[in-house]
Amino acid sequence: MKQVHGVTLATVLVTAAIARAQPVPDDPAGAGGGGSASPAPVDPVRSGAPTGDKPDVPIDPYLRTPPRPKAPPEPPRPPIDFPEVLRIPTGWLLPAAVLYSKTAIDTGGGFTSDQRVGLGDVAEFGVATTDQVREQNAPTDKPEQIQPYVTASFRLGVSENRLFDNQPGVTLGFRKSFERNHAGEKTRIAELTLVASKHLGSRVAVHVGGALWDASLQSTTPVMPGGELPPEVTLHGHGRANQVRVFGGFEAKPLPRSSILLDLSWAPEFCYQCVDEGDTINRIRLRPELAWGVRYEVASFMHLESGVRVPDIGNFNLLDAQIFGQVTFTSFALKRVVEELN
């Protein structure tokens, strides 16, 4: 009996040993020997295993090529200090290769457009139309806007705190119009400005500047009987006192995305039938303008502005006041292209 049990136990042990020595069913080589079978070849592309110098990124098993790793998100751009308050230039320039576009309308029928680009963080070039230039036939007539009046501008300067701490932003700007023929009169304007702008904390900024104006007026109707045109009248021909003006502006930011704006500017006015008296010029005059309003940041690239403008505060008349609205867009698209090229 003990022999039967011994034979049975020996048979079970031998059977178990043989079973363990059999090859794995999926082993294509069929090699025997416990644990010594060669594993099946692995497709590194389908399995997602690292392949040479390729980045170790998750691989979709159903794709034959690995996806490209995602580019890191672009860091947020700093806010832009605007080159204008409402009407006056500021001591701030657009950043290099940043595009700026402003379009405005008002209740007086005015329409303006301003397109600019920053140049190397030290300059700015732009082309614009303005509704500030006005005309009248006689001193008793109501002044009307001359539209469109196209100007080109170039400004250069130094950004705030660039040279030393607490240094204001300073810009030297020049604006000149193309010749305009209107109502039998030929006119031109030019303006040289020097302005300084300074932030007082994070919510307040002030702007102070001076302007040297020039303008010309000439009739296109020949004088009889010689057929020659009348002499040209210029602002610089009547002394510096008629050319130099001081302007300024103020900004306050009570909320993170909203600003209150105020500025005092100057604009030329032509009077065709007026008569000059000695050194006093009456046919070309500079009129003070007062404007106040708000700027709201809809998005980092879009701002809305609205407010009130009084064209001539020297002859204050609420009926002449205008409500205006304007939208400003800024774009870093060109700046990104320049950065990629560098």
C-alpha positions in Angstrom: 0.0 0.0 0.0 2.8 2.3 0.9 4.4 1.4 -2.5 1.2 2.5 -4.3 1.1 5.8 -2.6 4.8 6.4 -3.3 4.3 5.6 -7.0 1.3 7.9 -7.2 3.1 10.8 -5.6 6.1 10.3 -7.9 3.8 10.3 -10.9 2.1 13.6 -9.9 5.5 15.3 -9.3 6.8 14.1 -12.7 3.6 15.3 -14.5 3.8 18.7 -12.9 7.5 19.0 -13.9 6.8 18.2 -17.5 3.8 20.6 -17.7 6.0 23.4 -16.4 8.7 22.6 -19.0 6.3 23.1 -22.0 6.7 26.3 -24.1 4.2 29.2 -23.8 1.4 28.9 -26.4 2.2 32.4 -27.9 6.0 31.8 -28.0 6.7 31.6 -31.8 10.1 30.0 -31.1 8.7 27.2 -29.0 11.8 27.1 -27.0 11.6 25.0 -23.8 13.1 25.6 -20.5 11.2 27.5 -17.8 11.6 31.3 -18.1 14.1 31.1 -21.0 11.7 31.7 -23.9 12.5 34.8 -26.1 9.8 37.5 -25.9 7.8 38.6 -29.0 9.4 41.6 -30.8 7.9 45.0 -29.8 7.0 47.7 -32.3 8.4 50.9 -30.6 6.1 53.2 -32.6 2.9 51.3 -31.9 3.8 50.7 -28.3 4.9 54.2 -27.4 8.4 53.0 -26.3 11.2 55.6 -26.5 12.9 55.4 -29.9 16.4 56.9 -30.1 16.5 60.6 -29.7 12.7 61.1 -30.1 10.9 62.7 -27.1 9.2 60.3 -24.7 5.6 61.5 -25.3 2.4 59.5 -25.0 1.6 57.6 -28.2 -1.8 56.7 -29.6 -1.5 52.9 -30.3 -3.6 53.4 -33.5 -1.2 56.0 -34.9 1.9 55.1 -36.9 3.7 58.4 -36.2 3.9 60.2 -32.8 2.2 63.5 -32.4 4.3 66.7 -32.0 4.6 68.1 -28.5 2.5 71.2 -27.8 4.3 74.5 -27.9 4.4 76.3 -24.5 1.8 79.1 -24.2 2.9 82.6 -25.0 3.5 84.7 -21.9 1.1 87.6 -21.3 2.1 90.9 -22.9 2.5 94.0 -20.6 -0.2 96.7 -21.0 0.4 99.4 -23.5 0.8 103.1 -22.6 -1.3 104.9 -25.2 0.4 107.5 -27.5 -2.6 109.9 -27.0 -4.9 110.9 -24.2 -7.9 112.0 -26.1 -6.5 114.7 -28.4 -3.0 115.4 -27.2 0.1 113.3 -27.7 1.7 111.7 -24.7 5.3 111.1 -23.7 4.8 107.3 -24.3 5.7 105.4 -27.5 4.2 102.2 -28.9 6.5 99.1 -28.3 8.5 98.0 -31.2 6.5 96.4 -34.1 3.2 96.9 -32.3 0.3 98.0 -34.6 -2.2 100.7 -33.4 -5.5 101.6 -35.0 -8.1 104.1 -33.8 -11.4 105.1 -35.5 -13.7 107.8 -34.1 -16.9 109.6 -34.9 -18.7 112.5 -33.2 -22.1 114.2 -33.2 -20.7 117.1 -35.2 -20.3 114.8 -38.2 -16.6 114.2 -37.7 -14.9 111.0 -38.7 -11.2 110.3 -38.0 -8.8 107.4 -38.4 -5.3 106.9 -36.9 -2.9 104.1 -37.9 0.5 103.8 -36.3 3.4 101.3 -35.8 6.1 101.3 -33.1 9.7 101.4 -34.3 12.4 99.8 -32.1 11.0 101.1 -28.8 12.4 104.5 -29.6 10.2 105.9 -32.4 6.7 105.7 -34.0 5.3 106.4 -37.4 1.7 107.0 -38.3 -0.8 108.3 -40.9 -4.1 109.8 -39.8 -7.1 111.9 -40.7 -8.3 114.6 -38.4 -11.5 116.7 -38.0 -9.8 119.4 -35.8 -9.0 121.8 -38.7 -11.9 124.2 -39.2 -12.8 127.0 -41.6 -15.1 130.0 -42.0 -15.7 132.5 -44.7 -16.3 135.5 -42.5 -15.7 136.2 -38.8 -19.4 136.0 -38.1 -19.8 132.6 -39.7 -19.9 129.4 -37.7 -16.7 127.4 -38.2 -17.1 124.1 -40.0 -14.8 121.1 -40.1 -12.6 120.4 -43.2 -12.7 116.7 -44.0 -10.8 114.7 -44.7 -7.6 116.4 -43.6 -4.8 113.8 -43.9 -1.6 114.1 -41.8 1.6 112.0 -41.4 3.5 111.9 -38.1 6.8 110.8 -36.7 7.7 110.7 -33.0 10.9 109.6 -31.2 11.7 109.6 -27.5 12.7 107.7 -24.4 10.4 105.5 -22.4 9.6 106.1 -18.8 12.4 105.1 -16.3 14.6 104.1 -19.2 17.6 106.3 -18.4 17.2 106.6 -14.6 14.6 106.0 -11.9 11.6 108.3 -11.9 12.5 109.7 -15.3 9.3 110.7 -17.2 8.6 109.4 -20.7 9.7 112.1 -23.2 8.8 112.3 -26.9 9.6 114.8 -29.7 6.9 114.6 -32.4 6.3 116.2 -35.7 3.0 116.1 -37.6 2.5 117.6 -41.1 -0.5 117.6 -43.3 -0.8 117.0 -47.0 -1.9 120.0 -49.0 -5.6 120.4 -49.0 -7.6 122.3 -51.6 -11.1 123.2 -50.4 -13.6 125.9 -51.2 -11.2 127.7 -53.5 -8.5 127.8 -50.8 -5.2 125.9 -50.4 -4.2 125.1 -46.8 -1.5 123.2 -44.9 -0.7 122.7 -41.2 2.4 121.5 -39.3 3.0 120.9 -35.6 6.2 120.2 -33.6 5.6 118.9 -30.0 7.7 118.1 -27.0 5.8 116.3 -24.2 6.6 114.6 -20.9 4.4 112.0 -19.3 4.7 110.5 -15.8 2.9 107.8 -13.8 2.1 108.9 -10.2 1.7 105.5 -8.7 -0.3 102.8 -10.6 -3.5 104.7 -11.1 -2.7 108.3 -12.0 -0.7 109.9 -14.9 0.0 113.5 -16.0 1.1 114.9 -19.3 2.6 118.3 -20.0 3.9 119.6 -23.3 4.5 122.5 -25.6 3.7 122.8 -29.4 5.1 125.0 -32.1 2.5 125.4 -34.8 2.7 126.5 -38.4 0.0 126.8 -41.1 -0.4 128.4 -44.5 -3.4 129.7 -46.5 -3.6 130.7 -50.1 -6.5 131.4 -52.5 -6.5 129.4 -55.7 -8.4 132.1 -57.5 -6.1 134.3 -59.7 -6.0 138.0 -59.0 -7.3 140.0 -61.9 -6.0 141.2 -64.3 -2.5 139.7 -64.0 -3.7 136.2 -63.4 -1.4 135.6 -60.5 -2.4 133.9 -57.2 -2.7 136.0 -54.1 0.3 135.9 -51.7 0.4 133.0 -49.3 -0.4 133.8 -45.6 1.7 131.8 -43.0 1.5 131.6 -39.3 5.3 131.8 -38.9 5.2 135.2 -40.7 3.4 136.8 -37.8 5.8 136.1 -34.9 6.4 133.2 -32.4 3.6 134.4 -30.1 1.1 133.2 -32.6 2.8 129.8 -32.9 3.7 128.5 -29.4 1.1 126.9 -27.2 1.1 124.8 -24.0 -1.1 121.7 -23.7 -1.7 119.0 -21.0 -3.7 116.1 -19.9 -4.6 113.9 -16.9 -5.5 110.2 -16.5 -7.0 108.5 -13.5 -7.7 104.7 -13.2 -10.3 104.1 -10.5 -11.0 100.6 -11.7 -8.5 98.0 -13.2 -10.1 98.3 -16.7 -11.5 101.8 -16.7 -9.8 105.2 -17.0 -11.0 108.8 -16.7 -9.3 111.2 -19.2 -9.0 114.9 -19.5 -7.0 117.0 -21.9 -6.5 120.5 -23.3 -5.3 120.8 -26.9 -5.1 123.3 -29.8 -6.3 123.2 -33.3 -6.0 125.6 -36.3 -8.9 127.6 -37.8 -8.9 129.4 -41.2 -10.9 132.5 -41.9 -10.9 133.2 -45.6 -12.4 136.8 -45.6 -10.8 138.0 -42.4 -8.2 140.8 -42.5 -4.8 140.7 -40.8 -3.9 143.7 -38.6 -0.1 144.3 -38.4 1.5 141.5 -36.4 -1.9 140.1 -35.5 -3.0 137.4 -37.8 -6.8 136.8 -38.2 -6.9 134.5 -41.2 -5.1 131.7 -39.3 -5.9 131.2 -35.6 -5.2 128.5 -33.0 -8.3 127.6 -31.0 -8.2 125.9 -27.6 -10.1 122.6 -27.3 -11.2 120.8 -24.1 -12.1 117.2 -24.0 -13.0 114.7 -21.3 -14.2 111.1 -21.3 -13.5 107.5 -20.3 -11.5 104.6 -21.7 -12.7 101.0 -21.1 -10.6 97.9 -21.8 -12.9 95.4 -23.5 -10.0 93.1 -24.1 -6.2 93.4 -24.1 -6.3 94.3 -27.8 -9.5 96.5 -27.8 -10.4 99.7 -26.0 -13.5 101.8 -26.2 -13.5 105.6 -25.5 -16.3 108.1 -25.3 -16.7 111.6 -24.0 -17.4 115.3 -24.7 -15.3 117.7 -26.7 -15.7 121.5 -26.8 -14.0 122.8 -30.0 -13.3 126.4 -28.8 -13.4 127.0 -25.1 -12.4 130.6 -25.8 -15.9 131.1 -27.1 -17.6 128.5 -24.9 -20.9 127.4 -26.3 -22.6 124.2 -25.2 -24.4 124.0 -28.5 -21.0 123.5 -30.2 -20.0 120.7 -27.8 -19.7 117.3 -29.4 -20.1 113.8 -28.0 -17.6 111.4 -29.5 -17.0 107.7 -29.5 -13.9 105.8 -30.7 -12.5 102.3 -30.7 -8.8 101.4 -30.5 -7.2 98.2 -31.5 -3.6 97.1 -30.8 -1.9 94.0 -32.3 1.3 92.1 -31.4 1.1 90.0 -34.6 4.0 91.9 -36.4 6.0 91.8 -33.2 5.7 88.0 -33.0 6.9 87.7 -36.6 9.9 89.9 -35.8 10.7 87.9 -32.7 10.6 84.6 -34.6 13.0 86.0 -37.3 15.4 86.9 -34.5 
